[in-house]
Amino acid sequence: MNLDNAPPTCPFRDDCGTVPTNCALCGVTRAADSGIARGMSASPQRPMMDSPPLRLVEFVPLIASLIALASLGIDTMLPAQPDIARRLRVDAIVDAPLIITVFVIGLGIGQLIHGPLTDRYGRRPVLIVGLVLFIIGNLCAGLANSFTLLLTVRFLSGLAIAASRVVTIALIRDCFSGRAMAQVTSLAFMVFMAVPIVAPSIGQAILLIGSWRLIFEVIAGGALLCLIWFVLRMPETLRPENKSPLSIKTTLAGWRQTLSDRYSVGYTIAALIAQGAIFGYLGSIQPIMERVFHRPEWLGAVFAASAGTMAVANLLNSRIVMTLGMRRISQTALVVMILSSGTGVAVGWFGDEPLLVFVVLQAITMACFGLATSNMSAMAMENMGSIAGVASSVQGFFGITMGAIVGWAIGRSFDGTTVPLHLGFLVAGISGIVIAAIVERGRLFRPS
């Protein structure tokens, strides 16, 4: 069969091969395995599903809700940190951010555990166990009477909910590839971004009617609803013939494949640096609002205004990625991020930065982050179809754990100004475009 005979209207033509199947999104004929287009036999380890197991109008919100649980465990804590520090008698600036940091580190490490498990036992059992443990962890956190115990439970909760990140990426990869994966990922992240937009406000609202302990109980309730939805509606997407044996040799082979692929390594590093800047924002925004702008009560509104542009950016990306391609969009976004964050550094360095200017610059930067990382994450998984679970776990480990460390360093650099935060995004943008140039061997902004 010849690629020239493929229907010209199919948006997946550039990412597929020649075996016709029914397109998961548009319903027209497309190809199942790009290997055939190159004259190779289709790999038995990478059969493409004809369609997602649920209609997209349910598949995307479910995936987004599962991803958002980790964000809910992070962002609702922002307004509660001073209260937790005061009640548990620790320093609000030095110690309180650890409530987020240890959770994120657990989230990163946990992915190394869940990746091999989900490729061996399937997506459903791993996620179900993870959600149950996450619910228990949050209930225990609400009962913690010491800061050490709280941090321990938070770390274990991060380990548990790491299953949601690994499984959701694997679910998407089971059903889509190439630009289609980027489009569905963008749609999921658009819905997912609603949580960090409103999470700090949810935390503030909870504190008006109860203590910080109630926040953990609300998180547990949200996780329970997602667990019920997933159990009732999402079937297993990993085919029996694609299950990998659970052994150290197999796991190490998967890690080796993930860490030897140019696109996987390069775009994972670029994404983790950008992720670090976001974690720096999470660690800095509360003291910035309190000590720089003296408006701590506006934290939720400022956070929503900044993070909201990420949701808009992901919606935009889902509409344009099929036409413009992942590389052109992500690399252009990195250039704009450099310009916006560089402007922030200059404004913060040479004079007092008005709150409105800060919000506008952060909104632009966050939008660029959304456009860049959703596409870089998809490109990092391009060649990882046969080991989607292990690959997403390794990439997630480095992206989140190393990103948390970078973010912690940015947060610790807070000096009473917004300069360290803007500088973090500037470094992320420059590093991202340099890494992209290396990965693409100098061929930037190409439409693919």
C-alpha positions as CSV (number, residue, x, y, z in Angstrom):
1,M,0.0,0.0,0.0
2,N,1.2,3.5,-0.6
3,L,1.0,6.5,1.7
4,D,0.0,8.7,-1.2
5,N,-3.4,6.8,-1.2
6,A,-4.2,7.9,2.4
7,P,-7.1,10.3,2.6
8,P,-5.8,13.8,2.4
9,T,-8.2,14.9,5.2
10,C,-6.8,12.6,7.8
11,P,-4.9,14.7,10.4
12,F,-2.8,11.7,11.4
13,R,-1.3,11.2,8.0
14,D,2.2,12.4,9.1
15,D,2.3,10.2,12.1
16,C,0.9,6.9,10.8
17,G,1.9,4.2,8.4
18,T,-0.2,2.4,5.9
19,V,-2.4,-0.2,7.5
20,P,-5.9,1.4,7.4
21,T,-7.8,1.5,10.7
22,N,-10.6,3.8,11.9
23,C,-9.2,7.1,13.2
24,A,-9.8,7.6,16.9
25,L,-10.6,11.3,16.6
26,C,-11.9,12.0,13.1
27,G,-13.3,8.7,12.1
28,V,-11.6,8.6,8.7
29,T,-9.2,5.9,7.5
30,R,-5.7,6.2,8.9
31,A,-2.7,4.0,9.4
32,A,-1.8,1.8,12.3
33,D,1.9,1.5,12.4
34,S,4.4,3.9,10.8
35,G,6.9,1.0,10.6
36,I,5.1,-0.4,7.6
37,A,5.5,2.8,5.7
38,R,9.2,2.3,5.9
39,G,8.9,-1.3,4.5
40,M,9.1,-3.0,7.9
41,S,6.7,-5.4,9.5
42,A,4.5,-4.0,12.2
43,S,5.9,-4.6,15.7
44,P,3.9,-7.0,17.8
45,Q,4.6,-4.8,20.8
46,R,2.9,-1.8,19.4
47,P,-0.6,-2.5,18.2
48,M,-2.6,0.6,17.9
49,M,-6.1,0.7,19.4
50,D,-8.8,1.5,16.8
51,S,-10.3,4.0,19.3
52,P,-10.1,5.0,23.0
53,P,-12.1,2.7,25.3
54,L,-14.4,5.6,26.1
55,R,-15.8,8.4,24.0
56,L,-13.5,11.4,24.1
57,V,-16.0,13.5,25.9
58,E,-15.6,11.1,28.9
59,F,-12.1,9.8,28.3
60,V,-10.5,13.3,28.4
61,P,-12.2,14.5,31.6
62,L,-11.5,11.2,33.4
63,I,-7.8,11.3,32.5
64,A,-7.6,15.0,33.5
65,S,-9.3,14.3,36.8
66,L,-6.8,11.5,37.6
67,I,-3.8,13.8,36.7
68,A,-5.3,16.6,38.7
69,L,-5.3,14.6,42.0
70,A,-1.6,15.2,42.4
71,S,-2.1,18.9,41.7
72,L,-4.9,19.0,44.2
73,G,-2.5,17.6,46.8
74,I,-0.1,20.4,46.1
75,D,-2.0,23.6,45.3
76,T,-4.6,23.4,48.1
77,M,-1.7,23.5,50.5
78,L,-0.5,26.9,49.5
79,P,-2.8,29.0,51.7
80,A,-2.6,26.5,54.5
81,Q,1.2,26.6,55.0
82,P,1.3,29.5,57.5
83,D,-1.5,27.9,59.6
84,I,0.2,24.5,59.5
85,A,3.5,26.0,60.5
86,R,2.0,27.9,63.4
87,R,0.0,24.9,64.7
88,L,2.9,22.5,64.4
89,R,5.4,25.0,65.6
90,V,7.8,25.2,62.6
91,D,9.2,28.1,60.6
92,A,6.7,29.3,57.9
93,I,9.4,30.3,55.4
94,V,12.0,27.6,55.8
95,D,10.0,24.5,56.9
96,A,6.5,24.9,55.6
97,P,7.4,24.6,51.9
98,L,8.6,21.1,52.8
99,I,4.9,20.1,52.9
100,I,4.9,20.4,49.1
101,T,8.5,19.4,48.5
102,V,8.4,16.0,50.1
103,F,5.1,15.2,48.4
104,V,6.5,16.1,45.0
105,I,9.7,14.0,45.7
106,G,7.4,11.0,46.6
107,L,5.5,11.7,43.4
108,G,8.6,11.4,41.4
109,I,10.2,8.4,43.1
110,G,6.8,6.5,43.1
111,Q,6.8,6.6,39.3
112,L,9.8,4.3,39.1
113,I,7.8,1.8,41.1
114,H,4.5,2.0,39.3
115,G,6.0,2.0,35.8
116,P,7.2,-1.6,35.7
117,L,4.1,-2.7,37.6
118,T,1.7,-1.2,35.1
119,D,3.5,-2.8,32.2
120,R,3.3,-6.2,34.0
121,Y,-0.1,-6.2,35.7
122,G,-2.0,-3.7,33.6
123,R,-3.2,-0.1,34.0
124,R,-6.3,-0.8,36.1
125,P,-5.0,-2.7,39.1
126,V,-2.0,-0.4,39.6
127,L,-4.1,2.8,39.6
128,I,-6.8,1.3,41.8
129,V,-4.3,0.3,44.5
130,G,-2.5,3.7,44.2
131,L,-5.8,5.6,44.6
132,V,-6.8,3.6,47.7
133,L,-3.4,4.2,49.3
134,F,-3.6,7.9,48.5
135,I,-7.0,8.2,50.2
136,I,-5.7,6.5,53.3
137,G,-2.6,8.7,53.3
138,N,-4.6,11.9,53.2
139,L,-6.9,10.7,56.0
140,C,-3.8,10.0,58.1
141,A,-2.3,13.4,57.2
142,G,-5.4,15.0,58.6
143,L,-4.7,13.3,61.9
144,A,-1.0,14.1,62.1
145,N,0.0,15.8,65.4
146,S,3.7,16.5,64.5
147,F,5.4,18.0,61.6
148,T,7.7,15.0,61.1
149,L,4.7,12.6,60.9
150,L,2.9,15.0,58.5
151,L,6.0,15.0,56.2
152,T,6.3,11.2,56.4
153,V,2.6,10.7,55.4
154,R,2.9,13.4,52.7
155,F,5.8,11.5,51.1
156,L,4.0,8.2,51.2
157,S,0.9,9.9,49.7
158,G,3.1,11.2,46.9
159,L,4.4,7.7,46.3
160,A,0.9,6.4,46.0
161,I,-0.6,9.0,43.7
162,A,2.4,8.7,41.4
163,A,0.4,5.8,39.9
164,S,-2.1,8.3,38.4
165,R,0.6,10.1,36.4
166,V,2.2,6.9,35.1
167,V,-1.1,5.2,34.2
168,T,-2.7,8.2,32.6
169,I,0.3,8.7,30.3
170,A,0.3,5.0,29.5
171,L,-3.4,5.1,28.8
172,I,-3.0,7.9,26.3
173,R,-0.1,6.2,24.7
174,D,-2.0,2.9,24.4
175,C,-4.6,4.7,22.3
176,F,-2.7,7.4,20.4
177,S,0.7,8.4,19.1
178,G,2.5,11.4,17.5
179,R,0.5,14.5,17.0
180,A,-2.7,12.7,18.1
181,M,-1.1,12.0,21.4
182,A,-0.1,15.7,21.7
183,Q,-3.7,16.8,20.9
184,V,-5.3,14.5,23.4
185,T,-2.7,15.4,26.1
186,S,-3.4,19.0,25.5
187,L,-7.2,18.5,25.9
188,A,-6.6,16.6,29.1
189,F,-4.2,19.2,30.4
190,M,-6.7,21.9,29.5
191,V,-9.3,20.3,31.8
192,F,-6.7,19.4,34.4
193,M,-5.6,23.0,34.7
194,A,-8.9,23.9,36.1
195,V,-7.7,22.3,39.4
196,P,-4.6,24.4,40.0
197,I,-6.6,27.5,39.0
198,V,-9.2,27.0,41.7
199,A,-7.2,24.8,44.2
200,P,-5.7,27.7,46.3
201,S,-9.1,29.3,46.5
202,I,-10.6,26.0,47.6
203,G,-7.9,25.8,50.3
204,Q,-8.7,29.3,51.4
205,A,-12.5,28.5,51.5
206,I,-11.9,25.4,53.6
207,L,-9.8,27.4,56.1
208,L,-12.8,29.7,56.5
209,I,-15.0,26.9,57.8
210,G,-12.5,24.5,59.3
211,S,-8.8,23.8,60.0
212,W,-6.1,22.8,57.7
213,R,-6.9,19.2,58.6
214,L,-10.2,19.5,56.7
215,I,-8.2,20.1,53.5
216,F,-6.8,16.6,53.6
217,E,-10.2,15.1,54.1
218,V,-11.6,17.0,51.0
219,I,-8.6,15.7,49.0
220,A,-9.5,12.1,50.1
221,G,-13.1,12.7,49.1
222,G,-12.1,13.8,45.6
223,A,-9.8,10.8,45.2
224,L,-12.7,8.5,46.2
225,L,-14.9,10.0,43.5
226,C,-12.2,9.5,40.9
227,L,-11.6,5.9,42.1
228,I,-15.3,5.1,41.7
229,W,-15.5,6.7,38.2
230,F,-12.4,4.8,37.0
231,V,-13.5,1.4,38.4
232,L,-16.9,1.7,36.8
233,R,-16.0,3.1,33.4
234,M,-12.4,2.5,32.3
235,P,-11.5,-0.9,31.0
236,E,-8.0,-2.3,30.7
237,T,-6.1,-0.8,27.7
238,L,-2.9,-3.0,27.9
239,R,-3.4,-6.0,25.7
240,P,-2.3,-9.3,27.3
241,E,0.3,-10.0,24.6
242,N,2.0,-6.6,25.5
243,K,2.5,-7.3,29.2
244,S,6.1,-7.3,30.2
245,P,7.6,-9.7,32.7
246,L,8.4,-8.2,36.0
247,S,12.1,-8.6,36.5
248,I,15.1,-6.5,37.2
249,K,16.5,-7.4,33.8
250,T,13.4,-6.3,32.0
251,T,13.1,-3.1,34.0
252,L,16.7,-2.1,33.5
253,A,16.3,-2.8,29.8
254,G,13.3,-0.4,29.7
255,W,15.3,2.2,31.6
256,R,18.2,1.8,29.2
257,Q,15.9,2.2,26.2
258,T,14.3,5.3,27.7
259,L,17.6,6.9,28.6
260,S,19.4,6.1,25.3
261,D,16.7,7.6,23.0
262,R,17.7,11.1,21.9
263,Y,14.2,12.5,22.0
264,S,13.3,10.9,25.3
265,V,16.4,12.2,27.1
266,G,16.5,15.6,25.5
267,Y,12.9,16.6,25.9
268,T,12.7,15.1,29.4
269,I,15.6,17.3,30.5
270,A,14.0,20.3,28.9
271,A,10.7,19.6,30.5
272,L,12.2,19.0,34.0
273,I,13.9,22.4,34.0
274,A,10.7,24.1,33.0
275,Q,8.8,22.0,35.6
276,G,11.4,23.2,38.2
277,A,10.5,26.8,37.4
278,I,6.8,26.0,38.0
279,F,7.7,24.4,41.4
280,G,9.7,27.5,42.1
281,Y,6.5,29.5,41.4
282,L,4.6,27.3,43.8
283,G,7.2,27.8,46.5
284,S,7.6,31.5,46.0
285,I,4.1,32.8,45.2
286,Q,2.9,32.8,48.8
287,P,5.8,34.9,50.3
288,I,5.8,37.1,47.1
289,M,2.1,38.0,47.7
290,E,2.7,38.5,51.4
291,R,6.1,40.3,51.5
292,V,6.5,41.9,48.1
293,F,2.9,43.0,47.2
294,H,1.4,42.9,50.7
295,R,-1.7,41.3,49.3
296,P,-1.9,37.7,50.8
297,E,-5.6,37.7,50.4
298,W,-5.3,38.0,46.7
299,L,-3.2,34.8,46.4
300,G,-6.1,32.7,44.9
301,A,-7.0,35.4,42.3
302,V,-3.4,36.0,41.2
303,F,-2.7,32.2,41.0
304,A,-5.9,31.7,38.9
305,A,-5.0,34.6,36.6
306,S,-1.5,33.2,36.0
307,A,-2.4,29.5,35.8
308,G,-5.6,30.1,33.8
309,T,-3.5,31.0,30.7
310,M,-2.0,27.5,30.8
311,A,-5.5,26.0,30.3
312,V,-6.1,28.4,27.4
313,A,-2.7,27.5,25.9
314,N,-3.5,23.8,26.1
315,L,-6.8,24.4,24.4
316,L,-5.1,26.4,21.7
317,N,-2.4,23.7,21.3
318,S,-5.1,21.0,20.8
319,R,-6.5,23.1,17.9
320,I,-3.2,24.0,16.1
321,V,-0.8,21.1,16.8
322,M,-2.1,19.0,13.9
323,T,-1.4,21.9,11.5
324,L,1.8,23.4,12.9
325,G,3.4,20.4,14.6
326,M,4.8,19.9,18.0
327,R,8.3,21.2,17.4
328,R,7.3,24.5,15.8
329,I,4.8,25.3,18.6
330,S,7.0,24.2,21.6
331,Q,10.1,26.0,20.3
332,T,8.3,29.2,19.5
333,A,6.8,29.1,23.0
334,L,10.2,28.8,24.6
335,V,11.4,31.9,22.7
336,V,8.4,33.9,24.0
337,M,9.1,32.5,27.5
338,I,12.6,33.9,27.3
339,L,11.4,37.3,26.3
340,S,8.6,37.5,29.0
341,S,10.8,36.2,31.8
342,G,13.7,38.4,30.7
343,T,11.5,41.4,30.9
344,G,10.4,40.4,34.4
345,V,14.1,40.1,35.5
346,A,14.8,43.6,34.2
347,V,11.7,45.2,35.7
348,G,12.3,43.5,39.1
349,W,16.0,44.4,39.1
350,F,15.8,48.0,38.1
351,G,12.7,49.1,40.0
352,D,9.5,48.3,41.9
353,E,7.4,45.8,40.0
354,P,3.6,46.6,40.1
355,L,1.4,43.7,40.9
356,L,-0.4,44.0,37.5
357,V,2.9,43.8,35.6
358,F,3.9,40.7,37.6
359,V,0.5,39.0,36.9
360,V,0.7,39.8,33.1
361,L,4.3,38.6,32.7
362,Q,3.6,35.4,34.7
363,A,0.4,34.8,32.6
364,I,2.4,35.0,29.4
365,T,5.2,32.8,30.8
366,M,2.7,30.2,32.1
367,A,1.0,30.1,28.7
368,C,4.3,29.4,27.1
369,F,5.1,26.8,29.7
370,G,1.8,25.0,28.8
371,L,2.5,25.1,25.1
372,A,6.1,23.9,25.5
373,T,5.7,21.1,28.0
374,S,2.6,19.4,26.6
375,N,4.4,19.0,23.3
376,M,7.8,18.2,24.7
377,S,6.2,15.4,26.8
378,A,4.6,13.9,23.7
379,M,7.8,14.1,21.8
380,A,9.7,12.4,24.6
381,M,7.2,9.5,24.3
382,E,7.4,9.3,20.5
383,N,9.6,6.2,20.4
384,M,8.4,4.6,23.6
385,G,5.2,2.9,22.6
386,S,6.4,-0.6,23.4
387,I,7.4,0.4,27.0
388,A,5.0,3.2,27.7
389,G,4.6,2.4,31.4
390,V,8.3,2.2,32.2
391,A,9.2,5.1,29.9
392,S,6.6,7.4,31.5
393,S,7.8,6.4,34.9
394,V,11.4,7.2,34.2
395,Q,10.6,10.4,32.5
396,G,8.2,11.4,35.3
397,F,10.8,10.5,38.0
398,F,13.4,12.8,36.5
399,G,10.9,15.5,35.5
400,I,9.2,15.7,38.9
401,T,12.0,14.8,41.3
402,M,14.7,16.9,39.7
403,G,12.1,19.6,39.0
404,A,11.2,19.7,42.7
405,I,14.8,20.1,43.6
406,V,15.2,23.0,41.1
407,G,12.0,24.5,42.4
408,W,13.1,24.2,46.0
409,A,16.3,26.0,45.1
410,I,14.3,28.8,43.4
411,G,12.0,29.1,46.4
412,R,15.0,29.2,48.8
413,S,16.5,32.0,46.7
414,F,13.6,34.4,47.6
415,D,15.2,37.7,48.6
416,G,12.1,39.9,49.0
417,T,11.8,40.5,45.3
418,T,10.4,38.7,42.3
419,V,13.8,38.5,40.5
420,P,14.6,34.9,41.5
421,L,11.3,33.6,40.2
422,H,11.6,35.4,36.9
423,L,15.2,34.3,36.6
424,G,14.2,30.7,37.1
425,F,11.8,30.9,34.1
426,L,14.5,32.7,32.0
427,V,17.0,29.9,32.6
428,A,14.3,27.3,31.9
429,G,13.5,29.0,28.5
430,I,17.1,29.3,27.4
431,S,18.0,25.8,28.5
432,G,14.9,24.5,26.7
433,I,15.7,26.1,23.4
434,V,19.4,25.0,23.6
435,I,18.4,21.4,24.4
436,A,15.9,21.4,21.5
437,A,18.6,22.6,19.1
438,I,20.9,19.7,20.2
439,V,18.1,17.1,20.0
440,E,17.0,18.3,16.6
441,R,20.6,18.8,15.4
442,G,20.0,22.4,14.7
443,R,16.8,22.0,12.7
444,L,14.5,24.2,14.9
445,F,11.0,25.3,14.1
446,R,10.4,22.6,11.5
447,P,6.7,21.7,11.0
448,S,6.7,18.1,12.4
